[in-house]
């Protein structure tokens, strides 16, 4: 589970960066959606870790709160690019 959490967490900024380096806004948006999917995957792994007691709630809840913030920022960026 730890490995999956790490991969999902690393995938988020990596996809944002890769999309930013692409030639078109459409490609950038595609990678932002992939990053959004990785964020949801990370949240799912964290919730499951909490439910099956692989991690303590005080450890997981702040990370989930951070995921929600990142999700709002990512959604705002996507909306901004789609409206241009």
C-alpha positions as CSV (number, residue, x, y, z in Angstrom):
1,X,0.0,0.0,0.0
2,X,2.8,2.4,0.8
3,X,4.3,1.9,-2.6
4,X,1.0,2.6,-4.3
5,X,0.5,5.8,-2.2
6,X,4.0,7.0,-3.1
7,X,3.5,6.3,-6.8
8,X,0.1,8.1,-6.9
9,X,1.5,11.1,-4.9
10,X,4.5,11.4,-7.3
11,X,2.3,11.1,-10.3
12,X,0.3,14.2,-9.5
13,X,3.0,16.9,-9.9
14,X,4.8,14.8,-12.6
15,X,1.7,14.9,-14.8
16,X,1.2,18.6,-14.2
17,X,4.8,19.3,-15.2
18,X,4.7,17.0,-18.2
19,X,1.5,18.6,-19.5
20,X,2.9,22.1,-19.0
21,X,5.8,21.1,-21.2
22,X,3.5,20.1,-24.1
23,X,2.8,22.1,-27.1
24,X,-0.9,22.7,-26.8
25,X,-3.4,23.7,-24.2
26,X,-5.4,20.6,-25.1
27,X,-2.5,18.3,-24.2
28,X,-1.9,20.3,-21.0
29,X,-5.5,19.8,-20.0
30,X,-5.3,16.1,-20.8
31,X,-2.3,15.7,-18.3
32,X,-4.2,17.8,-15.7
33,X,-7.1,15.4,-15.9
34,X,-4.6,12.5,-15.5
35,X,-3.2,14.3,-12.4
36,X,-6.7,14.7,-11.1
37,X,-7.2,10.9,-11.5
38,X,-3.9,10.3,-9.6
39,X,-5.1,12.5,-6.8
40,X,-8.4,10.5,-6.5
41,X,-6.3,7.3,-6.5
42,X,-4.2,8.7,-3.7
43,X,-7.3,9.7,-1.7
44,X,-8.7,6.3,-2.2
45,X,-5.5,4.6,-0.9
46,X,-5.4,6.9,2.1
47,X,-9.1,6.2,3.0
48,X,-8.6,2.5,2.6
49,X,-5.4,2.6,4.8
50,X,-7.5,4.3,7.4
51,X,-10.4,1.9,7.2
52,X,-8.3,-1.2,7.4
53,X,-6.2,0.4,10.1
54,X,-2.8,0.4,8.3
55,X,-2.3,4.0,9.5
56,X,-3.6,6.1,12.4
57,X,-6.3,8.6,11.7
58,X,-4.2,11.6,13.0
59,X,-1.6,10.7,10.3
60,X,-4.1,10.3,7.4
61,X,-6.6,13.1,8.0
62,X,-4.1,16.0,7.4
63,X,-3.0,14.4,4.2
64,X,-6.6,14.0,3.0
65,X,-7.2,17.7,3.8
66,X,-4.2,18.6,1.7
67,X,-5.5,16.4,-1.1
68,X,-8.8,18.4,-1.0
69,X,-6.9,21.6,-1.3
70,X,-4.8,20.3,-4.2
71,X,-8.0,19.1,-5.9
72,X,-9.6,22.6,-5.6
73,X,-6.4,24.2,-7.1
74,X,-6.2,21.7,-9.9
75,X,-9.9,22.1,-10.7
76,X,-9.5,25.9,-10.8
77,X,-6.5,25.6,-13.2
78,X,-8.5,23.2,-15.4
79,X,-11.5,25.6,-15.4
80,X,-9.2,28.5,-16.2
81,X,-7.7,26.8,-19.2
82,X,-11.0,25.5,-20.5
83,X,-12.4,29.0,-20.5
84,X,-9.7,30.5,-22.6
